[in-house]
Amino acid sequence: MKKIEAIIRPHKLDEVREALQEAGFRGLTVTEVKGYGRQMGHSEIYRGSEYTINFLPKTKIDIICADANQDKAIDIILKHAKTGEVGDGKIFVSSVEEVIRVRTEETGEAAV
């Protein structure tokens, strides 16, 4: 099994979530996060004063899926989260050794 962590722009969340649901991905976890990449934040002017915003708001999506569905999930995220501009985010993929559903104690892919 794989864990896919995607850091995306917050306004792209609904589009990505709907596409993943339509493709059969039933569960995901969403977290509001802050960070920066190559753009190193940005400056804004508020009431005549300039402020530097070092950490930009982002949304993190976590999905656990079968190895066979990894490419499908990544393709969906790329298609629906991409704007083509700096700050679109990143996708991280890692292996998951075990999953256990607490309610039923099911394990492995059945627990996903």
Secondary structure, 3 states (H helix, E strand, C coil): CEEEEEEECHHHHHHHHHHHHHCCCCCCEEEEEEECCCCCCEEEEECCEEEEECCEEEEEEEEEECHHHHHHHHHHHHHHHCCCCCCCCEEEEEECCCCECCCCCCEHHHHC
